[in-house]
Amino acid sequence: MNAPIAPARAADIAELRQLYYAVYGPHYPVALGTDPATMARFVDDPHTLWLVARCPDTGALAGSAAVRSEPGSRIGRLEGLAVHPDHRSGGLAARLTEALCAGTLDAGRLDSVYATVRTVGAGPQRVVARNGFRPLGVLPNAVDLSNRESLALYARHRPGVLERRHPVPEVPAPLLPLLRTVERALGVTYEGTRPVAPVPASGGGATEALEMIEAPAFVRRRFRERFPDAGGWFYPLHTPNVLLTPEDGRFEVYACLNRAGGYGSLIAAHPDPAAAAACLEPVTRALTRAGAGYVEALVPLAHHGALSAFLAQGFVAGALYPAMRRDGNGFHDFVVLSRSTERIDFRGVAVEPPLQPYLDCYLSAWASTYLPTFEVAP
């Protein structure tokens, strides 16, 4: 269908909500397709490119997609990709995606765009793959859409970006299989990166009592005071809405909790990640009690101590985002680690061949973390 594509307008919001309901039902946990005030803000946001397509015959809304970024960031997120059930199989999703990439990556506004893609069918993976996105890993149990779903992480980089990655001298040995998978999938190299034993976990924090402050406006203000720029602990397009701290206040952990989607993201720790490293277990436990069956963190590949702390607390690396954050003339790689308190079931997952090595890698890492090893007596 040769539907004309144009920027979304405030007048489209009511019809857009109907479109997302028709595609995702009542369980879509993203404000871009459900909350009118948020949608109106995104329509006017200069850091958001939101496109819609209309049926040339009836003028009805046929599809929608957006790339969101934020001030000072060179990374964007493809989200809200939806095509009405009456207009599928016509290539409209691919046309919307390509138009967004042309207006962001090709225009030089962004260095990379990522997408978290549903795996209930192969269609979403094929759409982004046809538009130059390549798989970076899997996010098991990442979202609750009436039931737990695993997502795939894909990204597309602007030409020349991957060649400007800062080298990483060493990583915890459990991450080496993921690095090798990324090398084969993307054609990048970690030839100079050596595997070393993880830093031993420090004890004493497993029973720490934490207070969780749920006051989104206060948390945002305090977060901006503590982190005036994104250099310390970078998680793009995630705004913290909860703060966790012990009674003595010696550290603060900022997180984004999405009860509708049943997930939480660890964003930052003050005064530094090491201050809260021994308390990852109670932090995760508190978020789980609050409704996050899936908790994730985005950690710099060069931050050996933080990676070791997460691995020691049962987090498993499922994805690696090369050249994610710009630093001077180069770029830093980041690792996505996650932990789920609910049973992970991959039987209904549709995996395209380029994504399969990441799933195999995750399964091996999960088994190494959670399954006992047996010794055979002579």
C-alpha positions as CSV (number, residue, x, y, z in Angstrom):
1,M,0.0,0.0,0.0
2,N,1.4,3.3,-1.1
3,A,0.2,5.2,2.0
4,P,1.5,8.8,2.4
5,I,3.8,9.3,5.4
6,A,3.8,12.5,7.4
7,P,4.7,13.8,10.8
8,A,2.2,13.1,13.6
9,R,0.0,16.0,14.8
10,A,-1.8,16.7,18.0
11,A,-5.1,16.1,16.1
12,D,-4.0,12.5,15.4
13,I,-3.8,11.5,19.1
14,A,-7.3,10.1,19.6
15,E,-7.0,8.0,16.4
16,L,-3.4,6.9,17.4
17,R,-4.7,5.5,20.6
18,Q,-7.3,3.5,18.7
19,L,-4.6,2.2,16.4
20,Y,-2.4,1.0,19.3
21,Y,-5.4,-0.6,20.9
22,A,-6.2,-2.4,17.7
23,V,-2.7,-3.7,17.4
24,Y,-1.7,-4.4,21.0
25,G,-5.0,-4.7,22.9
26,P,-5.4,-3.2,26.4
27,H,-2.0,-4.3,27.7
28,Y,0.4,-2.0,25.8
29,P,2.7,-0.5,28.5
30,V,4.1,2.3,26.5
31,A,2.9,5.9,27.1
32,L,3.5,6.9,23.5
33,G,0.5,4.9,22.5
34,T,-1.8,5.2,25.5
35,D,-1.3,8.4,27.5
36,P,-2.7,11.5,25.7
37,A,-0.6,14.1,27.7
38,T,2.6,12.2,26.9
39,M,1.7,11.7,23.3
40,A,1.0,15.5,22.9
41,R,4.4,16.2,24.4
42,F,6.1,13.8,22.0
43,V,4.4,15.4,19.0
44,D,5.9,18.8,19.9
45,D,9.3,17.4,21.1
46,P,12.1,18.5,18.8
47,H,14.0,15.3,19.8
48,T,11.2,13.0,18.7
49,L,10.5,12.2,15.1
50,W,7.0,10.6,15.0
51,L,5.6,9.6,11.6
52,V,2.1,8.3,10.7
53,A,0.8,6.8,7.5
54,R,-2.8,7.0,6.2
55,C,-4.8,4.9,3.8
56,P,-4.8,6.7,0.5
57,D,-8.4,5.6,-0.2
58,T,-10.1,6.4,3.2
59,G,-7.7,8.6,5.0
60,A,-7.9,6.3,8.0
61,L,-4.7,5.9,10.1
62,A,-2.9,2.8,8.9
63,G,0.5,2.9,10.7
64,S,2.7,4.8,13.2
65,A,6.2,4.7,14.4
66,A,8.7,7.1,16.2
67,V,12.3,7.6,17.0
68,R,12.8,9.3,20.3
69,S,16.0,10.9,21.6
70,E,16.9,13.4,24.3
71,P,18.9,16.6,24.7
72,G,22.6,15.9,24.6
73,S,22.2,12.4,23.4
74,R,23.2,10.9,20.0
75,I,21.3,7.7,20.4
76,G,17.6,7.1,19.6
77,R,15.0,4.5,20.2
78,L,12.6,3.1,17.6
79,E,9.3,2.6,19.3
80,G,5.6,2.5,18.8
81,L,5.9,0.7,15.4
82,A,2.3,-0.4,14.6
83,V,0.4,-1.2,11.5
84,H,-3.3,-1.7,11.6
85,P,-4.4,-5.3,11.1
86,D,-6.3,-4.3,7.9
87,H,-3.1,-3.0,6.3
88,R,-0.4,-5.5,7.1
89,S,1.7,-7.4,4.6
90,G,2.0,-4.3,2.4
91,G,5.5,-3.2,3.5
92,L,4.2,-0.3,5.5
93,A,6.2,-1.1,8.6
94,A,9.4,-1.2,6.6
95,R,8.6,2.2,4.9
96,L,7.9,3.9,8.2
97,T,11.2,2.5,9.7
98,E,13.3,3.6,6.7
99,A,11.7,7.1,6.7
100,L,12.6,7.4,10.4
101,C,16.2,6.3,9.8
102,A,16.6,8.7,6.9
103,G,15.4,11.5,9.1
104,T,17.7,10.7,12.0
105,L,20.8,8.6,11.1
106,D,21.1,9.6,7.5
107,A,20.5,13.2,8.4
108,G,23.4,13.0,10.9
109,R,21.2,13.8,14.0
110,L,22.0,10.5,15.7
111,D,24.9,8.0,15.8
112,S,22.7,4.9,16.4
113,V,19.0,3.9,16.8
114,Y,18.0,0.8,18.7
115,A,14.8,-1.2,18.9
116,T,13.4,-3.8,21.3
117,V,11.6,-6.2,19.1
118,R,8.8,-8.7,20.1
119,T,9.6,-12.4,19.5
120,V,6.1,-13.8,19.5
121,G,6.5,-13.9,15.7
122,A,9.3,-13.5,13.2
123,G,7.7,-10.5,11.5
124,P,9.1,-7.7,13.7
125,Q,12.6,-9.1,13.4
126,R,12.4,-9.2,9.7
127,V,11.1,-5.6,9.5
128,V,14.0,-4.1,11.3
129,A,16.5,-6.4,9.7
130,R,15.4,-5.3,6.2
131,N,16.1,-1.7,7.3
132,G,19.7,-2.3,8.3
133,F,19.2,-3.1,12.0
134,R,21.3,-6.0,13.3
135,P,20.7,-8.1,16.4
136,L,22.6,-7.3,19.6
137,G,21.1,-9.9,22.0
138,V,18.0,-11.1,23.8
139,L,16.1,-9.7,26.8
140,P,14.3,-12.7,28.4
141,N,11.0,-12.0,30.2
142,A,11.5,-8.3,29.5
143,V,7.9,-7.2,29.5
144,D,4.5,-8.3,30.6
145,L,1.9,-8.0,27.8
146,S,-0.9,-10.1,29.3
147,N,1.9,-12.7,29.8
148,R,5.7,-12.6,29.9
149,E,7.4,-11.9,26.6
150,S,11.0,-12.0,25.7
151,L,12.4,-9.2,23.5
152,A,15.3,-9.0,21.0
153,L,17.6,-6.0,20.9
154,Y,18.5,-4.6,17.5
155,A,20.4,-1.5,16.5
156,R,21.5,0.4,13.4
157,H,24.6,2.6,13.4
158,R,25.6,5.5,11.3
159,P,28.4,4.6,8.9
160,G,31.9,4.8,10.6
161,V,30.6,4.7,14.2
162,L,31.5,1.1,14.9
163,E,35.1,1.7,13.8
164,R,35.6,4.3,16.5
165,R,35.0,2.2,19.6
166,H,37.3,2.7,22.5
167,P,39.3,-0.5,23.2
168,V,38.6,-2.5,26.4
169,P,41.6,-4.3,27.8
170,E,39.8,-6.9,30.0
171,V,36.4,-8.2,30.8
172,P,35.0,-10.8,33.3
173,A,35.6,-14.2,31.7
174,P,31.8,-15.1,31.7
175,L,31.3,-12.3,29.1
176,L,33.7,-13.8,26.6
177,P,31.1,-15.9,24.7
178,L,28.9,-12.9,24.3
179,L,31.8,-10.9,22.8
180,R,32.6,-13.7,20.4
181,T,28.9,-13.8,19.3
182,V,29.0,-10.0,18.7
183,E,32.2,-10.3,16.7
184,R,30.6,-12.9,14.3
185,A,27.3,-11.0,14.1
186,L,28.6,-7.5,13.5
187,G,32.1,-8.0,12.1
188,V,33.7,-6.0,15.0
189,T,36.6,-7.3,16.9
190,Y,37.6,-7.7,20.5
191,E,41.0,-9.2,19.7
192,G,42.8,-7.1,22.3
193,T,40.3,-7.9,25.1
194,R,41.4,-10.6,27.5
195,P,39.1,-12.5,29.9
196,V,40.0,-12.4,33.6
197,A,38.4,-13.7,36.7
198,P,35.5,-11.6,38.0
199,V,36.2,-9.4,41.0
200,P,35.2,-11.3,44.2
201,A,31.8,-10.1,45.5
202,S,32.0,-8.1,48.7
203,G,29.7,-9.4,51.5
204,G,27.5,-7.8,54.1
205,G,24.8,-6.3,51.9
206,A,22.5,-9.2,51.3
207,T,20.2,-8.3,54.3
208,E,20.4,-4.5,54.0
209,A,17.1,-2.9,54.8
210,L,16.2,-0.3,52.0
211,E,13.6,2.4,51.8
212,M,12.0,2.8,48.4
213,I,10.8,6.4,47.7
214,E,8.1,6.6,45.0
215,A,7.8,10.3,44.3
216,P,8.5,10.7,40.6
217,A,8.9,14.5,40.5
218,F,11.2,14.5,43.6
219,V,13.2,11.6,42.3
220,R,13.7,13.3,39.0
221,R,14.9,16.6,40.6
222,R,17.3,14.8,42.9
223,F,18.6,12.7,40.1
224,R,19.4,15.8,38.0
225,E,21.2,17.3,41.0
226,R,23.3,14.2,41.5
227,F,23.9,13.6,37.8
228,P,24.0,16.9,35.9
229,D,25.3,15.0,32.8
230,A,25.0,11.4,31.6
231,G,28.7,10.6,31.9
232,G,28.6,8.7,35.2
233,W,26.1,6.0,34.5
234,F,24.3,6.2,31.1
235,Y,20.9,4.8,30.4
236,P,19.3,6.6,27.5
237,L,15.6,7.4,27.4
238,H,14.9,6.1,30.9
239,T,13.9,8.6,33.6
240,P,14.1,7.3,37.2
241,N,10.8,7.4,39.2
242,V,11.9,5.5,42.3
243,L,14.9,5.9,44.7
244,L,16.2,3.2,47.0
245,T,18.5,4.0,49.9
246,P,19.5,2.5,53.3
247,E,18.6,4.1,56.6
248,D,22.0,5.7,56.9
249,G,21.7,7.2,53.4
250,R,25.3,6.3,52.4
251,F,24.2,5.5,48.9
252,E,21.2,6.1,46.6
253,V,20.1,3.9,43.8
254,Y,17.9,5.4,41.0
255,A,15.6,3.1,39.1
256,C,12.8,3.2,36.5
257,L,9.8,1.0,37.6
258,N,7.1,0.2,35.1
259,R,4.4,-1.7,36.9
260,A,2.2,-1.9,33.7
261,G,5.0,-3.8,31.9
262,G,6.2,-5.6,35.0
263,Y,9.9,-4.5,34.7
264,G,12.5,-2.3,36.3
265,S,15.7,-0.7,35.1
266,L,18.6,0.3,37.3
267,I,19.8,3.7,36.1
268,A,22.4,5.1,38.5
269,A,24.0,4.9,41.9
270,H,25.3,7.8,44.0
271,P,28.0,8.5,44.9
272,D,29.2,5.8,42.5
273,P,28.2,2.2,41.5
274,A,30.7,0.7,43.9
275,A,28.9,2.2,46.8
276,A,25.8,0.0,46.1
277,A,27.5,-3.0,44.6
278,A,27.2,-5.1,47.8
279,C,23.5,-4.4,48.0
280,L,22.3,-5.5,44.6
281,E,20.4,-8.3,46.1
282,P,18.1,-6.2,48.3
283,V,17.8,-3.6,45.6
284,T,16.5,-6.2,43.2
285,R,14.3,-7.8,45.9
286,A,12.7,-4.4,46.6
287,L,11.9,-3.8,42.9
288,T,10.5,-7.3,42.6
289,R,8.2,-6.8,45.5
290,A,7.1,-3.6,43.8
291,G,6.0,-5.5,40.7
292,A,9.1,-5.8,38.6
293,G,9.4,-9.5,37.5
294,Y,12.3,-8.5,35.3
295,V,15.2,-6.1,36.4
296,E,17.9,-5.0,34.0
297,A,21.0,-2.8,34.1
298,L,23.1,-1.2,31.4
299,V,26.8,-1.3,32.4
300,P,29.9,0.0,30.5
301,L,31.9,-2.9,29.1
302,A,35.0,-1.3,30.5
303,H,33.6,-1.2,34.1
304,H,35.0,-4.5,35.3
305,G,34.1,-4.1,38.9
306,A,30.4,-3.3,38.2
307,L,30.1,-6.1,35.8
308,S,31.5,-8.5,38.3
309,A,29.1,-7.3,41.0
310,F,26.0,-7.9,38.8
311,L,27.3,-11.3,37.7
312,A,27.8,-12.3,41.3
313,Q,24.2,-11.5,42.1
314,G,22.7,-13.7,39.4
315,F,22.4,-11.2,36.6
316,V,23.0,-12.7,33.2
317,A,24.4,-10.8,30.2
318,G,22.0,-11.1,27.3
319,A,23.0,-8.3,24.9
320,L,25.9,-6.1,24.1
321,Y,25.5,-2.6,22.5
322,P,28.7,-1.7,20.7
323,A,29.5,2.0,20.3
324,M,26.5,3.1,22.3
325,R,27.8,6.2,24.0
326,R,29.9,8.9,22.4
327,D,33.0,10.1,24.4
328,G,35.1,12.6,22.5
329,N,35.9,11.2,19.1
330,G,35.3,7.6,20.2
331,F,32.5,5.4,21.5
332,H,32.0,3.2,24.6
333,D,30.4,-0.3,24.5
334,F,27.7,-1.3,27.0
335,V,26.4,-4.6,28.3
336,V,22.7,-5.4,29.1
337,L,22.4,-7.6,32.2
338,S,19.1,-8.8,33.5
339,R,17.6,-11.0,36.2
340,S,14.0,-12.4,36.2
341,T,12.2,-13.8,39.2
342,E,9.7,-15.6,36.9
343,R,10.2,-18.7,34.9
344,I,11.7,-18.1,31.6
345,D,10.0,-20.1,28.8
346,F,11.4,-19.9,25.3
347,R,9.1,-22.5,23.8
348,G,6.9,-19.9,22.1
349,V,9.7,-17.6,21.0
350,A,10.2,-17.1,17.2
351,V,13.9,-16.6,16.5
352,E,15.3,-15.6,13.1
353,P,18.7,-17.1,12.2
354,P,20.8,-14.0,12.9
355,L,19.4,-13.9,16.4
356,Q,19.8,-17.6,17.2
357,P,23.5,-17.4,18.3
358,Y,22.5,-14.8,21.0
359,L,19.8,-17.1,22.3
360,D,22.2,-20.0,22.5
361,C,24.8,-17.8,24.2
362,Y,22.2,-16.7,26.8
363,L,21.1,-20.2,27.5
364,S,24.6,-21.3,28.1
365,A,25.3,-18.3,30.4
366,W,22.1,-18.9,32.3
367,A,22.9,-22.5,32.8
368,S,26.4,-21.7,34.1
369,T,24.8,-19.2,36.6
370,Y,21.9,-21.2,37.9
371,L,22.4,-24.9,37.2
372,P,24.6,-26.9,39.6
373,T,27.8,-28.5,38.4
374,F,28.4,-32.1,39.3
375,E,31.7,-33.8,39.8
376,V,32.2,-37.4,38.9
377,A,33.9,-39.4,41.6
378,P,36.8,-41.6,40.4
